[in-house]
Structure formats: structure tokens, C-alpha cells
Amino acid sequence: MKNRIPLVLFVILIGSFPLLPACGEPAELKTGWIIGRDSSFSCVILHTKDGGKHWTVQGEDAGLLGFDGMDVSAVDEKTAWIALGSDNAGRIIHTSDGGKSWTDQQVPEGVGPVKQIRGLSRKKAWAVGLRGEVLRTVDGGLNWVLVPHPDITINQVNRIAVRGKKRTEMYIADDEGGKQGMIHMFDNGASWRREFVDYDYDNNGVHMVGAFSKKVAFCFPWWRGTLFMTTDGGESWENLGDISGPNDIDDICSPTENSFWAVQNLGGESGGLIFFVRIVDGTPEAKRFNPAPTYKYEGITCVNRKNAIAVGGNTASTDPSQPAGVIVVTKDGGESWERQEVPVEGVSLWKVSFVGDRF
């Protein structure tokens, strides 16, 4: 009996407290970066270390004039990458000191605007150019090398989803690839495949893709709110129906194998929508949110089904006295939203990435 009393007390104590997050899963979004654009379409970098209670401007000395921010990827509290582009040229900038300094990394000659970037660790990262150039670094960006895909033509990249640090796979949404606009890379680029997405619109291709794992991913065609899902690594993509009407789904973040957050830009007049979507018995159930009416949402990131951050920019309907950019945060699955202060005027916000997010 003496040996059982401590055990009983231990069990009671365990049951008295809420369960902690799974090992390695952050409870909330703390350290992150946002990229935006000013009136000259030059990149502006924002940074927070406290979940967005305070945002500060970084990168004023990084030579960003004339280069638009395309994508941002946070790895840890010190490490992040940003993809940049002008009309004809691409750049990648990197920080290893939490954004106190941002340095250029040499990309191969002839690479155009760098559309997407994903850091997997302090050493490994992948990037894709708007025109389909695929780049990889394994040394923190000291060297970026082109990854060949000679039998696969990539016309115009909009979005990528990257999974796996050692044997990386990547889904690439080709905006002009038609019904074979999903490009799938395997084993660090050793093999490639075009995948068939059978939507009922003949022009353009796949606009948005997000992946929970190598096997489970979600995508949307250009100019449609029609959801497609794969559970077999892209062997087949199933049409699950519409979660919204026309206009592009512009960002997606998948915290579980049967759910995702997404944002839709409804245009320069109508603002946008934020979605949380659960797949129940093969049917999407979408909750729609619009915590900042008249703003169009362009980027979203999440850490789980409860915590998400969306960013965007103003429209013609926005009160001119209001900021050009917007940051909205939920910690309860969208039941309530907090609008955070943007520390700079005249900057529309584009993409967001936090340490530990589901990118």
C-alpha cells in the first residue's frame, strides 16, 4: 500500500493540468518575419520576437530598392531567408543573426526573379525561380546550385511545398501548366513527375499548393476556390469541391493531415477571406473569417489548428487614414482575431513565416 500512494497522487496531479504540446511542436508563434512592399514595389522586412506584440523594421541597409519581396522562410530565432525579384533578376538574402544584418547570397548567373524559398535547417534550403529554375544549398547559402529537370518544363511558378530534410520532395504549382500544372520532385531532384489535376477550366494551371507530409497535400487551380487533395503522394488528386468562388487562393498552411488554413484575395475592391478547412469523410467543411474588412489577405502561417497569423494589404475600399498593411492573429481557431500594429506607413504586406510554423 505504501508503494501505491505516490503513484495515485502522481496520476491525480497529471490529470489536473492541461496536456502539453507534442514534443517538438511549439505552442504558439513567437519569432517571425513578414515581407511587404512599399510604393516603389521594393521589399520591406518586419520582425518580431514576441508573437507580434511588437514589430520592427529590418533590412534598411540591404539594398532592397527596386527588388520586390517574393517569399520569406524562418528557420530558427537567428536564421531566415528572403526571395527577391525585379523585372529580370533574382536575389536571395539571408540572416544568421536574427535580422540585425541581411546579406546577399550568390545565385547562379541568369536566374530570374526568385519566387519561392524554403529553409529546412541552418544549412539546407530550396528556392524556385518564377521561370522554373530550381536551386538548392546545403551549406547555408554559401553556394546555391541549379537542380536540373531536363524532361520537365516549368512555365511559371506560383507556389511550392517542401517536405523532408534528407530526401526532400517538392510540389511546385505551375500557373501555366494546364491540367498537368502540378510538378513533383523526388529524392532531392533525382526524379521528377507531372501530375494530373482535373479541374474544369482549360486555361492556366495550378496556382496554390500546400503539404502536410510527402503523402498528403492540397492544391487549388488558378482563379478557382476548388479544392484538390492527394493522400498518395500525388499519384492521384481528388476534386473535393469548392470552398469558395472565383479568385485566387493565395496562401495555405496545413497543421494536420485533414485540415488547413488558407487566404483568398478577392481583388482590389472586395478585400479577402481567411479560411479554416477540415476534411470530414472526404468533404471539406470551411469556416470563413474576415477580421479586417476591405483588406485583401495575401499570406498566412500557422502552428496548429488554433494559432494562425494572416497578413495583407489595403484595397480601393480601405479608409485612406488606415494603414496600407494589415496583420491579424487568432489563438482560438478563428473565434476571435487580434489586429496588430504595423510599424511602417505605406507598406502592403505580402508573406509571413514564423519559427516552428507549418510553412
C-alpha positions in Angstrom: 0.0 0.0 0.0 2.9 2.4 0.8 4.2 2.0 -2.7 0.9 2.8 -4.3 0.1 6.1 -2.7 2.8 8.1 -4.6 1.6 6.6 -7.8 -2.0 7.5 -7.2 -1.0 11.1 -6.3 1.1 11.3 -9.4 -1.8 10.2 -11.6 -4.1 12.7 -9.9 -1.6 15.5 -10.5 -1.2 14.6 -14.1 -4.9 14.7 -14.7 -5.1 18.2 -13.0 -3.2 20.0 -15.7 -3.8 20.6 -19.4 -1.8 18.4 -21.8 1.4 19.9 -23.1 2.1 20.2 -26.9 3.7 17.2 -28.5 7.4 17.1 -28.3 9.0 19.5 -30.8 5.6 21.3 -31.5 5.6 24.9 -30.4 2.6 26.0 -28.6 2.3 29.4 -30.4 4.0 31.6 -32.9 6.8 33.7 -31.3 9.7 34.7 -33.6 8.9 35.6 -37.2 9.3 37.8 -40.3 6.9 39.5 -42.7 7.8 40.9 -46.1 5.8 43.7 -47.7 6.2 46.2 -50.5 6.3 50.0 -50.5 5.0 52.4 -53.2 8.1 51.7 -55.3 7.5 47.9 -55.1 10.6 47.5 -53.1 10.8 44.9 -50.3 10.2 45.9 -46.6 11.1 43.5 -43.8 9.3 43.3 -40.5 10.4 41.2 -37.5 9.0 40.2 -34.1 10.3 38.2 -31.2 7.2 38.3 -29.1 4.4 36.9 -31.3 3.7 40.3 -32.9 3.1 42.4 -29.8 6.0 44.5 -31.3 7.1 44.6 -34.9 10.3 46.3 -36.0 11.6 47.2 -39.5 14.8 45.4 -40.6 17.0 45.4 -43.8 17.3 49.1 -44.4 20.9 48.6 -45.4 20.2 45.5 -47.6 19.9 47.4 -50.9 16.2 46.5 -51.4 15.3 49.4 -53.7 13.8 48.0 -56.9 13.6 44.4 -55.6 10.2 43.1 -54.6 9.8 40.6 -51.8 8.5 37.3 -53.1 8.8 34.9 -50.2 10.2 34.5 -46.7 11.2 31.5 -44.7 12.1 31.4 -41.0 14.2 28.5 -39.7 15.1 29.5 -36.1 15.4 32.6 -34.0 18.6 33.5 -35.8 18.2 32.1 -39.3 15.9 33.2 -42.2 15.9 33.5 -46.0 14.1 36.0 -48.3 13.5 35.6 -52.0 13.6 38.8 -54.1 12.9 39.7 -57.7 13.0 42.6 -60.1 11.8 42.6 -63.7 14.6 40.3 -64.9 16.8 39.5 -61.9 16.5 37.4 -58.8 18.2 37.7 -55.4 18.3 35.7 -52.2 19.2 37.4 -48.9 19.9 35.7 -45.6 20.3 36.4 -41.9 22.1 34.4 -39.3 21.8 36.9 -36.5 18.1 37.3 -36.1 17.9 40.0 -38.8 20.4 42.5 -37.4 22.1 42.1 -40.8 20.9 40.8 -44.1 23.5 39.6 -46.7 23.2 38.8 -50.4 23.9 35.2 -51.4 25.2 34.4 -54.8 22.7 32.8 -57.1 23.7 31.2 -60.4 24.0 33.6 -63.4 20.9 34.1 -65.4 18.4 33.2 -62.6 15.3 35.4 -62.9 13.1 36.6 -60.0 13.2 34.1 -57.2 9.6 33.3 -56.4 9.7 30.9 -53.5 12.2 29.8 -50.8 12.1 27.2 -48.0 14.7 26.8 -45.3 14.8 23.3 -43.8 17.7 23.9 -41.4 20.6 26.4 -40.9 22.4 24.7 -43.8 19.7 23.3 -46.2 17.3 25.4 -48.2 15.5 25.2 -51.5 14.4 28.0 -53.9 12.5 28.2 -57.2 12.6 31.0 -59.7 9.5 32.4 -61.3 10.6 30.8 -64.7 11.2 27.4 -63.2 14.8 27.4 -62.1 15.2 25.1 -59.1 18.0 26.0 -56.6 19.5 24.2 -53.6 22.0 24.9 -50.9 23.5 22.5 -48.3 26.0 25.0 -46.8 23.8 27.8 -45.5 23.7 29.6 -48.9 27.4 30.0 -49.5 26.7 28.1 -52.7 23.4 27.8 -54.5 23.4 25.3 -57.3 20.9 24.7 -60.1 19.0 21.4 -59.8 18.3 20.1 -63.4 14.9 18.9 -64.6 15.6 18.4 -68.3 12.5 16.4 -69.1 10.1 18.7 -67.2 9.2 22.2 -68.4 8.1 24.6 -65.6 6.4 27.6 -67.1 5.5 30.0 -64.3 5.9 29.1 -60.6 3.5 30.4 -58.1 3.9 28.2 -55.0 6.0 25.3 -53.6 5.6 22.9 -50.8 8.7 21.2 -49.5 8.9 18.2 -47.2 11.8 16.0 -45.9 15.2 17.2 -44.8 17.3 14.3 -46.1 15.4 13.0 -49.1 13.5 16.1 -50.0 10.3 16.1 -52.1 8.8 19.3 -53.5 5.4 20.1 -55.0 5.5 23.0 -57.5 2.4 24.8 -58.6 2.9 25.8 -62.3 0.5 28.6 -63.0 0.6 28.0 -66.8 0.9 24.2 -66.8 -2.8 23.4 -67.6 -4.2 20.3 -66.1 -0.7 18.9 -65.6 0.4 22.0 -63.7 1.4 20.1 -60.6 5.2 19.3 -60.8 6.5 16.8 -58.2 10.2 16.5 -57.4 11.5 13.4 -55.6 14.7 12.4 -53.7 16.5 15.8 -53.9 15.8 16.2 -57.6 16.9 12.7 -58.7 13.5 12.3 -60.4 10.5 14.4 -61.5 6.9 13.9 -62.4 4.0 15.9 -63.9 0.7 15.2 -62.0 -2.8 15.5 -63.4 -5.2 17.8 -61.7 -8.6 17.6 -63.5 -10.3 20.9 -63.0 -13.0 22.3 -65.3 -11.1 25.3 -66.6 -9.0 24.9 -69.6 -6.6 27.8 -69.3 -3.7 28.3 -66.9 -2.8 25.7 -64.3 -2.3 25.0 -60.6 -2.0 28.2 -58.5 -1.6 27.1 -54.9 -0.2 24.0 -53.1 0.4 23.1 -49.5 1.5 19.9 -47.9 1.1 18.3 -44.5 3.5 15.5 -45.5 5.1 13.9 -48.5 1.9 11.9 -49.0 -0.8 14.4 -48.0 -1.1 17.7 -49.9 -3.8 20.2 -51.0 -3.9 22.4 -54.1 -6.1 24.9 -55.9 -6.2 25.8 -59.6 -5.7 29.3 -60.9 -8.7 31.6 -60.3 -10.8 29.0 -58.5 -11.7 28.1 -55.0 -11.9 24.4 -56.0 -10.0 22.1 -53.6 -8.0 19.1 -54.7 -6.3 16.7 -52.3 -3.8 13.8 -52.6 -3.3 11.2 -49.9 -0.9 9.0 -52.0 1.9 11.4 -52.7 0.4 12.8 -55.9 -0.4 9.6 -57.7 -3.9 10.9 -57.8 -5.6 14.3 -57.0 -9.2 14.1 -55.9 -11.6 17.0 -56.5 -13.3 17.7 -53.1 -15.4 20.6 -54.4 -15.5 24.3 -53.9 -14.6 26.1 -50.6 -15.2 29.5 -52.2 -16.0 31.2 -55.5 -13.7 32.7 -58.1 -10.4 34.5 -57.4 -7.1 33.0 -56.3 -6.3 31.1 -53.1 -3.0 32.9 -52.3 -1.5 31.0 -49.4 -2.1 27.9 -47.4 -0.8 26.2 -44.2 -1.6 22.6 -43.2 -1.2 21.8 -39.5 -2.8 18.3 -39.8 -3.4 15.7 -42.4 -7.1 16.7 -42.7 -7.0 20.4 -42.2 -5.5 23.6 -43.4 -5.6 27.4 -43.2 -5.9 29.5 -46.4 -6.4 33.0 -47.6 -8.1 34.3 -50.7 -7.6 37.6 -52.4 -10.9 38.8 -53.7 -9.4 41.7 -55.7 -8.6 45.3 -55.4 -12.2 46.3 -54.5 -13.6 43.4 -52.4 -10.9 42.6 -49.9 -10.4 39.0 -49.0 -11.2 35.9 -46.8 -9.5 33.7 -44.4 -10.5 30.0 -44.2 -10.0 27.2 -41.8 -10.9 23.9 -43.6 -11.4 20.4 -42.2 -11.8 17.4 -44.4 -14.6 15.2 -42.9 -15.3 11.9 -44.7 -13.9 13.4 -47.9 -15.9 16.6 -47.7 -14.4 20.0 -46.9 -16.0 21.9 -44.1 -14.9 25.6 -44.3 -15.1 28.3 -41.7 -14.8 31.7 -43.3 -13.4 34.8 -41.5 -12.9 38.5 -42.4 -11.5 40.2 -39.4 -10.2 43.2 -41.4 -12.9 44.1 -44.0 -11.7 45.9 -47.1 -8.2 44.4 -46.8 -7.0 41.6 -49.1 -5.2 38.8 -47.4 -2.0 37.6 -49.2 -0.2 35.4 -46.7 -0.9 33.1 -43.8 1.1 30.8 -41.5 0.1 28.5 -38.6 1.5 26.3 -35.9 -1.7 24.3 -35.2 -5.4 24.4 -35.7 -5.8 27.2 -33.2 -2.9 29.6 -33.8 -2.6 31.4 -37.2 -1.4 34.7 -38.5 -2.5 36.3 -41.7 -1.2 39.4 -43.5 -2.3 41.5 -46.4 -2.8 44.9 -48.0 -5.4 47.6 -48.5 -7.8 48.0 -51.4 -9.6 50.8 -53.0 -12.3 50.4 -50.3 -10.0 50.9 -47.4 -10.2 54.1 -45.5 -7.2 56.2 -46.6 -6.5 57.0 -43.0 -5.9 53.3 -42.2 -2.5 51.6 -42.7 -1.6 50.1 -46.1 -0.8 46.7 -44.4 -2.7 44.5 -42.0 -1.7 41.8 -39.6 -4.4 39.7 -37.9 -3.8 36.9 -35.3 -6.0 34.1 -33.9 -5.2 31.9 -31.0 -8.6 30.1 -30.8 -9.2 28.7 -34.2 -10.7 31.9 -35.6 -13.3 32.5 -32.9 -11.6 35.8 -32.2 -8.9 37.9 -34.0 -6.5 40.5 -32.8 -5.2 43.2 -35.2 -1.6 44.0 -34.6 0.1 47.3 -35.2 2.1 47.8 -38.4 5.2 49.9 -37.6 5.6 51.5 -41.0 3.3 53.6 -43.3 2.5 52.9 -46.9 3.6 49.3 -46.9 1.3 46.5 -48.1 2.1 43.1 -46.6 2.7 40.0 -48.6 4.0 36.9 -46.9 4.7 35.7 -43.4 6.8 33.0 -41.8 7.5 32.1 -38.1 9.9 29.7 -36.4 8.2 26.4 -36.0 5.3 27.1 -38.4 3.9 24.6 -40.9 5.0 26.8 -43.8 
